[in-house]
Amino acid sequence: MTYLGWIIAQARTPAWLEMSRGERLRVLGALGLVLTLGGLLILFAWWGARFTRRYMRRSPRHEASSSVSRFLKEAAAAPPEDDPAPPAN
């Protein structure tokens, strides 16, 4: 039998009953904090997955409707302003 098993076997009352009221409140508070943080972690992971799915589902047509991409397309189609016109023959 291990040392920990021997200690557990020697215990006459549960550890919960041997704790004072302050210790019990600290244990319950820590347990509540762990559960709350775990729930928030799950909620944040769900939100990140949802955001990623919505981002990956966007169509190229949706991107073309944005003002930034429209500006970039017009700028690429227009000739540069500082280049001189080609000489006429």
C-alpha positions in Angstrom: 0.0 0.0 0.0 1.3 3.4 -0.9 1.8 6.2 1.6 -1.2 8.2 0.3 -3.3 5.0 0.5 -2.3 4.6 4.1 -3.2 8.2 4.9 -6.6 7.8 3.3 -7.2 4.5 5.2 -6.4 6.2 8.5 -8.8 9.0 8.0 -11.8 8.6 10.3 -14.0 11.4 9.0 -14.3 13.0 5.6 -12.0 15.9 5.0 -15.0 18.1 4.2 -16.4 17.7 7.7 -13.0 18.5 9.3 -12.7 21.8 7.5 -13.7 25.0 9.2 -16.4 27.2 7.7 -13.9 29.6 6.1 -12.0 26.7 4.5 -15.2 25.3 3.1 -16.2 28.6 1.6 -12.7 28.9 0.0 -13.0 25.4 -1.5 -16.5 26.2 -2.8 -15.3 29.5 -4.2 -12.4 27.9 -6.0 -14.6 25.2 -7.4 -17.1 27.9 -8.6 -14.3 29.9 -10.2 -12.9 26.8 -12.0 -16.4 26.0 -13.3 -17.0 29.6 -14.4 -13.7 29.9 -16.2 -14.2 26.6 -17.9 -17.6 27.7 -19.1 -16.2 31.0 -20.4 -13.4 29.0 -22.2 -16.0 26.8 -23.9 -18.1 29.9 -24.8 -15.0 31.7 -26.3 -14.1 28.6 -28.3 -17.6 28.3 -29.7 -17.6 32.0 -30.6 -14.3 31.7 -32.4 -15.4 28.7 -34.4 -18.6 30.5 -35.4 -16.7 33.6 -36.5 -14.3 31.4 -38.5 -17.1 29.5 -40.2 -18.9 32.8 -41.1 -15.6 34.2 -42.4 -14.8 31.2 -44.5 -18.3 31.1 -46.0 -18.2 34.6 -47.4 -18.5 34.6 -51.2 -16.2 36.6 -53.6 -19.3 38.6 -54.7 -19.7 39.8 -51.1 -16.1 41.0 -51.2 -16.5 42.8 -54.5 -19.3 44.9 -53.0 -17.1 46.5 -50.4 -15.9 50.0 -51.1 -12.2 49.1 -50.5 -12.1 46.4 -53.1 -14.1 48.6 -55.5 -11.5 51.3 -55.1 -8.6 48.9 -55.6 -10.2 47.6 -58.8 -10.7 51.1 -60.2 -7.2 52.1 -59.3 -5.7 49.0 -61.0 -7.8 49.7 -64.2 -6.9 53.4 -64.5 -3.5 54.3 -66.1 -0.9 55.8 -63.8 -1.1 59.6 -63.8 2.6 60.4 -63.8 3.5 58.4 -67.0 3.7 60.5 -70.1 1.4 59.6 -72.9 3.1 57.4 -75.6 4.3 59.4 -78.6 1.9 59.5 -81.5 3.4 58.3 -84.9 
